[in-house]
Structure formats: structure tokens, C-alpha cells
Amino acid sequence: MRRVAVITGASSGIGAALCERLLHEDVGLHVCLACRNTEKANATRNRLLSIFPNADISIVQVDVGNLKSVLHAATEIKKRFNHLDYLFLNAGIMVNPRVSLGAFVRGLFSRRAIQMLTTADGLMTQGDRVTPDGLQEVFETNLFGHFILIRQLEPLLCSLEKPSQLIWTSSVNACKSNFSLDDYQHSQGQEAYSSSKYATDLASVALNNHFNKQGLYSSVVCPGVVMTNMTFEILPAFMWKLLLPIMLLLRIFTKTYTLTPYNGAEAQFWLFKQKPESLNPLVKFHSCTTFFGKNYTEMRKMDLNENLAEKFYQKLLELEKEVLMRIGEPQHKK
Ligand SMILES: NC(=O)c1ccc[n+]([C@@H]2O[C@H](COP(=O)([O-])OP(=O)(O)OC[C@H]3O[C@@H](n4cnc5c(N)ncnc54)[C@H](OP(=O)(O)O)[C@@H]3O)[C@@H](O)[C@H]2O)c1
């Protein structure tokens, strides 16, 4: 039977490159592009079909920053498929990111220089907004909308005969110090992106504890530093081009400058080929590229504890109950 992969945020960047790599590996795979913008999704589908004319590629419209849209997409996916083998939770945003020149110069002459250049921790200022669902936009888009999607798709994901994989696109920028259980949506802080990615790591660990027995496995990846629409919002494309020789040189010290979406999708692609039962749930899978341009996946233990992951998971369940009631939807459809 054909395997099915649903990929959120497949219309550009890492998500689009991943679709191409998946089809290259298994042209019989059904690839479902779960995108907010159907025009862009169609363009991606057409581009993929020009490379793989016999590929089976569908589109489902979903805005993961809008819960009604997530519920609608889940209903649509349940109509089309009986089982999902892979759900790539890849869509993500950073709101109005700006590099702080002062922090950059200070960081450059400090002991944290390499850490700053590889994680961007403390380097940027960002914004955030409240969505019509009454949630912080970065939290809802990067994590909570995806969490609701998983919960709604449980019947398609939980099967002991055929395990399923959740593969989240997290980040090396996910820092414990930017996350607080008391303000897990990060409405008070300045590091909404980092907080949402740390929250993603916690959610993945808790999902494993709750769902492994039902045949569902979750992993998180970091794609490295990749030139995509997201990074072009931080600095204009021409600035990245100017910085390119420096970044290529920095590959001597760090392997996180993956730079192209193809390289950035390395860890997601590697996970696609693994038996999920064999994966360590407490590590993050990093896409890496060597100075000579060789791609590989590196596992690094995450800085978190399972108690915190479980407490956060309970908060997500409470929030799920509250918002589904607020928008007038039945709580947890099976
Ligand atoms: N680029 C990097 O260096 C880097 C590093 C670490 C982690 N990441 C993560 O990698 C993932 C992919 O990002 P990217 O770098 O490939 O950037 P990108 O090209 O901007 O891709 C982001 C994707 O997410 C989609 N998206 C955004 N908001 C959405 C929403 N509300 N509903 C549905 N889809 C939505 C976008 O759709 P539209 O086309 O409609 O906007 C786009 O397809 C993100 O989770 C990001 O946080 C990237």
C-alpha cells in the first residue's frame, strides 16, 4: 500500500525542498502539501510534477494560525486517507525579526561569539500578535495549531500494525531560558520564536510518552541556518549574499550553516528513512553541512526534562479544551 506523507509549510523553503527529496527517494509516496496559500501550493505541486510526472501529489488548505482552518483541514484529510505514515509539522513564522546591531557587536567580541553566530540567541528583536483565536500568533502557528492537527488526526496516526512519525521542524534557537510554563505563549517576552521552538521540543517529548504505545512516534529537527523567505525577513537577500563567503568559512568551526533548503531538509529526510521505534525521543536531529559541502544528520541531547514536558502537555490539553469550547467545536473528535 502507498505510504502517505503530509507536510505543512510545503509551499516554500525547507518544506518544498523536503517534498522533492521525499519523492526522489520514493516516487510512489503520496505527498500531501498542507499549505495556507493554495496558489503557492499549486505552483509547488506543478514544479514537483515537472520533475516527477507520475507522482501522486495533493493539496490541502490549512492555516495553522487559525483553529477553524486546522479543524477543517483535519476533516478533509480524514476524508481522503485512512492512515498517515508521516506528518511533517514544518510551517513556521518569526514576526518582524530584526538583527540588533549592538547585540551583534557585543556578542562578536565576547566568549559567546560562536554560540551567538550558530544559534542567533540574543541577536534579534521580534514582534508577536494576538490571533482572532485569542492566542499569541507565533505560539499558535509554530506549535499549537499543529498540536490540534495531531489531536484531530489521532485516528489516522495511531496504529500498532503501521507506526506513524511526527517530524517537527524545531530550531537550535529553542532555548530553555526563553520559555516559562507560566507564560508558555510568551505574551510577556521578546523571544517568541525561541520560546515556541522550545515548547515544540517539550511537546514532542510528551507526545512520545503518551503515544508510543499506540504506534505514534515524534521527533524534532533543526535545519541549521537556511536561506529562505524566513531568513530574508531578518536581512535582505543581498546582505545574505554579501555574508555568504563568511558563512562558508564559518563551516570550519560549525556545521550549522546548511544554507540551502535542500541541505536544511537533511535531518527530516534522514528521519523519513528510519524505523521510528529505534529513535531516541530526547535528542534533536540536526541537519549539518561540512566545509566540503557534505550533508549529514547529528543527534544532540536536548536541554529539557520530562517532568516539565508533561506539565506543559497538560497545559496544552487544558488550552485545547478551552479554545475548542470558545470556537464552538466538539472537543476531541475520534
Ligand atoms: N530558515 C532557517 O534558517 C530556519 C532555521 C531553523 C528553523 N527553521 C524552521 O523551518 C521551518 C520552515 O521555514 P523556512 O525556513 O522554510 O521558511 P519559509 O520559506 O518562510 O517557509 C515557511 C512555511 O510555513 C508556511 N506558513 C507560515 N505560516 C503559516 C500558517 N499560519 N499556516 C500554514 N502555513 C504557514 C509558509 O507558508 P506561506 O508560503 O503561505 O507563507 C511557508 O510555506 C519553520 O518552522 C522555521 O521555523 C528555519
The ligand as a MOL file (V3000), in Angstrom:
LIG
                    3D

  0  0  0     0  0            999 V3000
M  V30 BEGIN CTAB
M  V30 COUNTS 48 52 0 0 0
M  V30 BEGIN ATOM
M  V30 1 N 15.4290 29.0760 7.6350 0
M  V30 2 C 16.0970 28.7770 8.7240 0
M  V30 3 O 17.2870 29.1190 8.8820 0
M  V30 4 C 15.4130 28.0020 9.8230 0
M  V30 5 C 16.1630 27.6630 10.9550 0
M  V30 6 C 15.5660 26.9360 11.9800 0
M  V30 7 C 14.2460 26.5280 11.8360 0
M  V30 8 N 13.5260 26.8910 10.7220 0 CHG=1
M  V30 9 C 12.1370 26.4310 10.6320 0
M  V30 10 O 11.9260 25.8050 9.3860 0
M  V30 11 C 10.5360 25.8190 9.0780 0
M  V30 12 C 10.3490 26.1920 7.6220 0
M  V30 13 O 10.7730 27.5330 7.4480 0
M  V30 14 P 11.5890 28.0400 6.1730 0
M  V30 15 O 12.9080 28.4760 6.6530 0
M  V30 16 O 11.4910 27.0560 5.0820 0 CHG=-1
M  V30 17 O 10.8000 29.3860 5.8410 0
M  V30 18 P 9.7090 29.7140 4.7160 0
M  V30 19 O 10.2560 29.5280 3.3730 0
M  V30 20 O 9.1900 31.0510 5.1190 0
M  V30 21 O 8.6170 28.5970 4.9600 0
M  V30 22 C 7.6690 28.6920 5.9670 0
M  V30 23 C 6.4710 27.9160 5.5140 0
M  V30 24 O 5.4940 27.9640 6.5650 0
M  V30 25 C 4.2700 28.3720 5.9950 0
M  V30 26 N 3.4270 29.0550 6.9650 0
M  V30 27 C 3.7000 30.1570 7.6930 0
M  V30 28 N 2.6470 30.4800 8.4480 0
M  V30 29 C 1.6810 29.5670 8.1790 0
M  V30 30 C 0.3710 29.3780 8.6360 0
M  V30 31 N -0.2110 30.2020 9.5120 0
M  V30 32 N -0.3360 28.3240 8.1640 0
M  V30 33 C 0.2080 27.4690 7.2590 0
M  V30 34 N 1.4380 27.6180 6.7700 0
M  V30 35 C 2.1750 28.6540 7.2380 0
M  V30 36 C 4.6440 29.3070 4.8610 0
M  V30 37 O 3.5350 29.4380 4.0030 0
M  V30 38 P 3.3140 30.7410 3.0840 0
M  V30 39 O 4.0550 30.4210 1.8310 0
M  V30 40 O 1.8400 30.8080 2.9360 0
M  V30 41 O 3.8820 31.9010 3.8330 0
M  V30 42 C 5.8180 28.5450 4.2790 0
M  V30 43 O 5.3650 27.5150 3.4280 0
M  V30 44 C 9.8980 26.7920 10.0660 0
M  V30 45 O 9.2450 26.0540 11.0800 0
M  V30 46 C 11.0750 27.5270 10.6530 0
M  V30 47 O 10.8230 27.9900 11.9500 0
M  V30 48 C 14.0880 27.6100 9.7070 0
M  V30 END ATOM
M  V30 BEGIN BOND
M  V30 1 1 1 2
M  V30 2 2 2 3
M  V30 3 1 2 4
M  V30 4 1 4 5
M  V30 5 2 4 48
M  V30 6 2 5 6
M  V30 7 1 6 7
M  V30 8 2 7 8
M  V30 9 1 8 9
M  V30 10 1 8 48
M  V30 11 1 9 10
M  V30 12 1 9 46
M  V30 13 1 10 11
M  V30 14 1 11 12
M  V30 15 1 11 44
M  V30 16 1 12 13
M  V30 17 1 13 14
M  V30 18 2 14 15
M  V30 19 1 14 16
M  V30 20 1 14 17
M  V30 21 1 17 18
M  V30 22 2 18 19
M  V30 23 1 18 20
M  V30 24 1 18 21
M  V30 25 1 21 22
M  V30 26 1 22 23
M  V30 27 1 23 24
M  V30 28 1 23 42
M  V30 29 1 24 25
M  V30 30 1 25 26
M  V30 31 1 25 36
M  V30 32 1 26 27
M  V30 33 1 26 35
M  V30 34 2 27 28
M  V30 35 1 28 29
M  V30 36 1 29 30
M  V30 37 2 29 35
M  V30 38 1 30 31
M  V30 39 2 30 32
M  V30 40 1 32 33
M  V30 41 2 33 34
M  V30 42 1 34 35
M  V30 43 1 36 37
M  V30 44 1 36 42
M  V30 45 1 37 38
M  V30 46 2 38 39
M  V30 47 1 38 40
M  V30 48 1 38 41
M  V30 49 1 42 43
M  V30 50 1 44 45
M  V30 51 1 44 46
M  V30 52 1 46 47
M  V30 END BOND
M  V30 END CTAB
M  END
